[in-house]
Amino acid sequence: MRNPVPQPTIFAMREDTGPRRSPDTQPAPELAVLVPTRNEAPNIEELVRRVSAAVAGIPTEILFVDDSDDDTPAVIRALASRQGGGCRVSLIHRQGAQRTGGLGGAVVKGLRATGAPWACVLDADLQHPPEVIPDLLAAAVRNRADLVVASRYCGQGSADGLGPVRALISTACGSAARLLFPLRLRGVTDPMSGFFLVRRSAVDPDALRPRGFKILLELLVRSHGLRTSEVGYAFAGRSAGQSKGSLREGLTYATSLGALRLGRAQWRA
């Protein structure tokens, strides 16, 4: 008989700058900030501080879905227990065989776990500035959008933080995606973005088949009838740690494009 796969460890603790209140008096979160993490311990404290400042006045949960082998989970727990910041901090720590789908799988796990009507996905490395989150929410309301992409390639957007080689790769991958899915990606200038806001009720996590790190493309292609909008932002340099981008991730992306294209062809048949 096979041993059952252990369930992820889930940790939640309220952060608050004022007196502690009973959990049942806390407002339900209107926004979940979903942060997939893998060995990002040096960035966690600054990320929570900046997110909390950016969403002040909005009931928000910061949900880390963590695949780390270092002390990132311990840093999150310690930070939540000793610091105020106005946001509820939650942690889902995936281990071993639970780490399916890479970063995309972590995001889908977070979408399933949250009850907030809006979810904002961003990386923990601070290359996605949390200060843009209110702009994404405002664009969603203003344009009645289901999904708002933080784009490096529209308005005042900039991809300078990528560096010349990664910028070239990102542009090429985005062009390939638009070539294969011209209708689904119409009006989307940055399908490779890892920074976006989505209306939770507009997507079905069970319909997603995440592979690697480009979950936005998966959402755009597999979710029917999404009303989209964009907000330009400046992609920053990494604060600490090392980039997770690799040749393996590039090959995974190419495989994902093929699988998505094949799936679209089967849907039409």
C-alpha positions as CSV (number, residue, x, y, z in Angstrom):
1,M,0.0,0.0,0.0
2,R,1.4,3.4,-1.0
3,N,2.1,5.9,1.7
4,P,-0.3,8.9,1.4
5,V,1.3,12.2,0.3
6,P,1.5,14.6,3.3
7,Q,-0.8,17.6,3.2
8,P,0.8,21.1,2.9
9,T,1.5,22.9,6.1
10,I,-0.7,25.9,6.4
11,F,0.1,28.7,8.8
12,A,-1.8,32.0,9.3
13,M,-1.3,34.8,11.7
14,R,-2.8,38.3,11.9
15,E,-0.5,41.3,11.7
16,D,-1.9,44.5,13.2
17,T,-0.4,47.8,14.3
18,G,-3.1,48.4,16.9
19,P,-4.6,46.4,19.7
20,R,-5.4,42.7,19.0
21,R,-9.0,42.0,18.0
22,S,-10.8,38.8,18.1
23,P,-10.4,36.8,14.8
24,D,-14.2,36.8,14.2
25,T,-14.2,40.7,14.2
26,Q,-11.7,40.9,11.4
27,P,-13.1,42.0,8.1
28,A,-13.0,39.3,5.4
29,P,-10.2,40.1,3.0
30,E,-11.2,41.9,-0.2
31,L,-7.8,41.2,-1.8
32,A,-5.4,38.3,-1.6
33,V,-1.8,39.1,-2.6
34,L,-0.5,35.7,-3.8
35,V,3.3,35.4,-3.6
36,P,4.9,32.1,-4.8
37,T,8.2,31.7,-3.1
38,R,11.3,29.5,-3.4
39,N,14.3,30.4,-1.3
40,E,13.5,34.1,-1.0
41,A,14.2,34.6,2.7
42,P,16.2,37.9,2.4
43,N,13.3,39.6,0.6
44,I,10.3,38.6,2.8
45,E,10.4,41.3,5.4
46,E,10.7,44.2,2.9
47,L,8.0,42.7,0.7
48,V,5.5,42.5,3.5
49,R,6.3,46.0,4.6
50,R,5.8,47.5,1.1
51,V,2.6,45.5,0.4
52,S,1.1,46.5,3.7
53,A,1.9,50.2,3.0
54,A,0.5,50.0,-0.6
55,V,-2.8,48.4,0.4
56,A,-3.5,50.4,3.6
57,G,-7.2,50.7,4.1
58,I,-8.0,47.6,2.0
59,P,-8.7,44.4,3.9
60,T,-5.9,42.2,2.5
61,E,-4.4,38.8,3.0
62,I,-0.8,38.2,1.9
63,L,-0.7,34.5,1.1
64,F,2.7,32.9,0.5
65,V,2.7,29.6,-1.3
66,D,6.2,28.4,-0.6
67,D,8.4,25.7,-2.2
68,S,11.6,26.6,-0.3
69,D,14.3,24.4,1.0
70,D,15.9,27.2,3.0
71,D,14.5,29.1,6.0
72,T,12.0,31.2,4.0
73,P,9.0,29.6,5.9
74,A,10.6,30.3,9.2
75,V,11.2,33.9,8.2
76,I,7.5,34.3,7.3
77,R,6.3,32.8,10.5
78,A,8.6,34.9,12.6
79,L,7.7,38.1,10.8
80,A,4.0,37.5,11.2
81,S,4.4,36.8,14.9
82,R,6.4,39.9,15.8
83,Q,5.6,42.7,13.3
84,G,2.6,44.9,12.7
85,G,1.6,45.9,9.2
86,G,-2.1,45.8,8.8
87,C,-2.3,42.6,6.7
88,R,-3.1,39.0,7.5
89,V,-0.1,36.9,6.6
90,S,-0.7,33.2,5.6
91,L,1.6,30.5,4.5
92,I,1.1,27.3,2.6
93,H,4.4,25.4,2.6
94,R,4.6,22.6,-0.1
95,Q,7.0,19.8,0.3
96,G,8.4,17.1,-2.0
97,A,5.7,15.7,-4.2
98,Q,3.3,18.5,-3.4
99,R,5.4,20.9,-5.5
100,T,3.5,20.2,-8.7
101,G,3.4,22.7,-11.6
102,G,6.3,24.9,-10.3
103,L,5.5,28.6,-9.8
104,G,2.2,28.2,-11.8
105,G,1.1,25.4,-9.6
106,A,1.8,27.5,-6.5
107,V,-0.4,30.3,-7.9
108,V,-3.2,27.8,-8.6
109,K,-2.9,26.5,-5.1
110,G,-3.3,30.0,-3.8
111,L,-6.3,30.7,-6.0
112,R,-8.0,27.6,-4.6
113,A,-7.1,28.6,-1.0
114,T,-8.3,32.2,-0.9
115,G,-11.8,33.4,-0.4
116,A,-11.0,37.0,-1.4
117,P,-12.9,38.3,-4.5
118,W,-9.6,39.7,-6.0
119,A,-6.2,38.1,-6.2
120,C,-3.0,39.9,-7.1
121,V,0.0,37.7,-8.1
122,L,3.5,39.1,-7.8
123,D,7.0,37.7,-7.2
124,A,8.8,38.0,-3.9
125,D,12.0,39.4,-5.4
126,L,10.7,43.0,-5.4
127,Q,11.1,43.3,-9.2
128,H,7.3,43.7,-9.2
129,P,6.7,47.0,-7.2
130,P,3.8,46.5,-4.7
131,E,3.0,50.2,-4.9
132,V,1.4,49.4,-8.3
133,I,-1.3,47.2,-6.7
134,P,-3.8,50.0,-6.1
135,D,-3.4,51.1,-9.7
136,L,-4.4,47.5,-10.8
137,L,-7.5,47.6,-8.6
138,A,-8.4,51.0,-9.9
139,A,-8.1,49.9,-13.5
140,A,-10.2,46.8,-12.7
141,V,-13.0,49.0,-11.4
142,R,-12.7,51.7,-14.0
143,N,-12.6,49.3,-17.0
144,R,-14.9,46.6,-15.5
145,A,-12.0,44.2,-16.1
146,D,-11.7,40.6,-14.9
147,L,-7.9,40.6,-15.3
148,V,-5.5,43.5,-15.2
149,V,-2.0,42.9,-16.4
150,A,0.9,44.9,-15.0
151,S,2.8,45.5,-18.3
152,R,6.4,46.4,-18.9
153,Y,5.5,47.4,-22.5
154,C,2.6,49.9,-22.3
155,G,2.3,53.5,-21.1
156,Q,5.1,54.3,-18.7
157,G,6.2,50.7,-18.5
158,S,9.9,49.7,-18.6
159,A,11.7,46.4,-18.7
160,D,15.1,47.9,-17.8
161,G,15.4,45.6,-14.7
162,L,15.6,42.6,-17.0
163,G,19.0,43.4,-18.5
164,P,19.6,43.1,-22.3
165,V,19.7,39.3,-22.6
166,R,16.6,38.5,-20.5
167,A,14.7,41.4,-22.2
168,L,15.4,39.9,-25.6
169,I,14.3,36.5,-24.5
170,S,11.1,37.9,-22.9
171,T,10.2,39.9,-26.0
172,A,10.8,36.8,-28.2
173,C,8.7,34.6,-26.0
174,G,5.9,37.2,-25.8
175,S,5.9,37.5,-29.6
176,A,5.7,33.7,-30.0
177,A,2.7,33.6,-27.7
178,R,0.9,36.4,-29.5
179,L,1.6,34.6,-32.8
180,L,0.0,31.4,-31.6
181,F,-2.9,33.0,-29.8
182,P,-3.8,36.3,-31.6
183,L,-7.4,36.5,-30.4
184,R,-6.9,35.5,-26.8
185,L,-3.9,37.9,-26.4
186,R,-5.4,40.8,-28.4
187,G,-4.7,44.0,-26.5
188,V,-2.2,42.3,-24.1
189,T,1.3,43.8,-24.5
190,D,3.0,41.6,-21.9
191,P,1.7,38.0,-21.8
192,M,4.9,37.0,-20.1
193,S,4.2,39.2,-17.0
194,G,4.2,37.6,-13.6
195,F,2.4,40.5,-12.1
196,F,-1.3,40.8,-12.5
197,L,-4.7,41.1,-10.7
198,V,-7.6,38.7,-11.4
199,R,-11.2,38.5,-10.3
200,R,-11.3,35.2,-8.5
201,S,-14.8,34.3,-9.7
202,A,-13.8,34.8,-13.4
203,V,-11.4,31.8,-13.4
204,D,-11.7,28.1,-12.7
205,P,-8.5,26.8,-11.1
206,D,-9.5,23.3,-12.0
207,A,-9.3,24.2,-15.7
208,L,-5.7,25.3,-15.5
209,R,-2.7,23.1,-16.3
210,P,0.2,25.1,-15.0
211,R,3.7,24.2,-16.1
212,G,6.6,26.4,-14.8
213,F,6.4,30.1,-14.3
214,K,4.1,31.7,-17.0
215,I,0.7,31.3,-15.3
216,L,-0.7,34.5,-16.9
217,L,-0.6,32.9,-20.3
218,E,-2.4,29.9,-19.0
219,L,-5.1,32.1,-17.5
220,L,-5.5,34.1,-20.7
221,V,-5.8,31.1,-23.0
222,R,-7.8,28.7,-20.8
223,S,-10.3,31.2,-19.3
224,H,-13.2,32.1,-21.5
225,G,-14.6,35.6,-21.8
226,L,-12.0,37.4,-19.7
227,R,-12.3,41.2,-19.9
228,T,-8.7,42.4,-19.7
229,S,-6.9,45.7,-19.1
230,E,-3.3,46.8,-18.5
231,V,-1.3,49.2,-16.3
232,G,2.3,50.1,-17.2
233,Y,5.0,49.7,-14.6
234,A,8.8,49.7,-14.3
235,F,10.3,46.3,-13.8
236,A,12.9,46.8,-11.1
237,G,16.3,45.0,-10.5
238,R,16.3,42.0,-8.1
239,S,16.6,43.1,-4.5
240,A,18.4,40.0,-3.2
241,G,18.9,36.3,-4.1
242,Q,19.2,34.8,-7.5
243,S,16.9,34.7,-10.5
244,K,15.0,31.4,-11.0
245,G,15.1,31.8,-14.8
246,S,17.0,29.0,-16.5
247,L,17.3,27.1,-19.8
248,R,15.1,24.4,-18.2
249,E,12.4,27.0,-17.5
250,G,12.7,28.2,-21.1
251,L,12.1,24.6,-22.4
252,T,9.2,24.3,-20.0
253,Y,7.7,27.5,-21.5
254,A,8.1,26.2,-25.1
255,T,6.4,22.9,-24.1
256,S,3.6,24.9,-22.4
257,L,3.0,26.9,-25.6
258,G,2.7,23.7,-27.6
259,A,0.3,22.1,-25.1
260,L,-1.8,25.2,-25.0
261,R,-1.9,25.4,-28.8
262,L,-2.8,21.7,-29.1
263,G,-5.5,22.2,-26.5
264,R,-7.0,25.1,-28.5
265,A,-7.1,23.1,-31.7
266,Q,-8.9,20.2,-29.9
267,W,-11.5,22.7,-28.4
268,R,-12.3,23.8,-32.0
269,A,-12.6,20.2,-33.3
